[in-house]
């Protein structure tokens, strides 16, 4: 148990959390949901981030669409009938108030600010991770949206070495910092890689992977996390990106720290079915140990399947 970990306070769930009350009060100072959308800046359907929702029979139910400005102001709407013209999408947009999806940037904490000029000039090199907006139309005020972003930001700061005063690990995703606008943390900026491990195996195949080296480097990354008192709690092929090396086998890169927490703290997401031994709601290094064992089995099965195909 590491409940005295410097990040422990980010994972406490209280019905009347003072930080949450302050967040809500500050957000009410300005009625952002009354602000008009920047229609002139929206030029095509590709400018929207769209979530297409289907019912249990796989029949299209509705589209939920979002528009992000350069400073991460978010406008949204949903439609149960397809808009055929761009004007219909533009006219339906409403502003999402910052305080409902973004955490306040703590003034007393160290934050690495992402290099905006570099991100703007080379967007293909960066992945901008914003709050999860699934089911926003049904649950617009869920506090976990901004709480998750705040917790993951501080976990990445710790892993990058700004708090632990240790070098970043080469097999953990490169963290370039966070975005802060209007006093809120609005996004995390990360290295962009093309494939997760599951996609890589489907698109490229598993022959290029040196299993022993791949697993050793992944275990090294997990050991580094554990040395900081943190467990990932959701290791699986989709949370392992593949970095291709010009003169060597591909390497693993651990990503997605939405379930990461100090040992003994409650976790926001309790792992992925099939990749944990039993249901859990607290962070522990044993979850990672079990998942690494499952991953080794998964890679063994790929090797076996590949050998059968060759024969």
GIBEL-V298945 format. One record per run of one state. SS is the DSSP state (2 for helix, 1 for strand, 0 for the rest). FROM is the first residue (numbers start at 1). LEN is the number of residues. Records with the same first field share a line. If there is no record, write none. Layout:
# GIBEL-V298945
SS=FROM-LEN ; FROM-LEN
This chain:
# GIBEL-V298945
0=1-7 ; 12-6 ; 28-4 ; 35-4 ; 42-3 ; 48-1 ; 55-5 ; 69-5 ; 80-6 ; 93-1 ; 97-1 ; 102-1 ; 105-8 ; 114-2 ; 122-1 ; 130-14 ; 161-11 ; 173-2 ; 182-2 ; 192-3 ; 204-7 ; 228-2 ; 232-5 ; 244-7 ; 255-6 ; 263-3 ; 267-15 ; 283-2 ; 311-1
2=8-4 ; 18-10 ; 32-3 ; 39-3 ; 45-3 ; 86-7 ; 98-4 ; 116-6 ; 123-3 ; 144-17 ; 197-7 ; 211-17 ; 237-3 ; 285-26
1=49-6 ; 60-9 ; 74-6 ; 94-3 ; 103-2 ; 113-1 ; 126-4 ; 172-1 ; 175-7 ; 184-8 ; 195-2 ; 230-2 ; 240-4 ; 251-4 ; 261-2 ; 266-1 ; 282-1
